[in-house]
Amino acid sequence: MILYKFWSVWTVSKQSKASREGKMIFIGLISGATVFGVMAKLYISMAMSLT
């Protein structure tokens, strides 16, 4: 799923002729949101297992 996110964002930015900075912003936002989601999921599962 994560690889699909990166592939789809890269493909859309490439087809729209985005600049290098634009591509890096898109990739940064997607990777940041993905890392945040994974870390939140890990934290919640750890917090639920402690109770």
C-alpha positions in Angstrom: 0.0 0.0 0.0 2.8 2.4 0.9 4.6 1.6 -2.4 1.4 2.2 -4.3 1.1 5.7 -2.7 4.6 6.6 -3.8 4.1 5.2 -7.3 0.8 7.0 -7.8 2.1 10.4 -6.5 5.2 10.1 -8.6 3.2 9.1 -11.7 0.8 12.0 -11.3 3.6 14.5 -10.7 5.5 13.2 -13.7 2.5 13.4 -16.0 1.7 16.9 -14.9 5.3 18.0 -15.6 5.9 19.1 -12.0 9.3 20.5 -11.1 11.8 18.6 -9.0 10.8 20.7 -6.0 7.2 19.9 -6.5 7.9 16.2 -6.8 9.9 16.3 -3.6 7.1 18.2 -1.8 4.6 15.6 -2.8 6.8 12.7 -1.8 7.7 14.4 1.5 4.0 15.0 2.4 3.0 11.4 1.5 6.0 9.9 3.3 5.4 12.1 6.3 1.7 11.2 6.5 2.5 7.5 6.1 5.2 7.6 8.8 2.8 9.4 11.1 0.0 6.9 10.4 2.3 3.9 11.1 3.7 5.4 14.3 0.2 6.3 15.5 -1.0 2.8 14.8 2.0 1.3 16.8 1.4 3.7 19.7 -2.3 2.9 19.9 -1.7 -0.8 19.8 1.0 -0.5 22.5 -1.3 1.6 24.7 -4.2 -0.8 24.3 -2.1 -3.8 25.2 -0.8 -2.1 28.4 -4.3 -1.9 29.9 
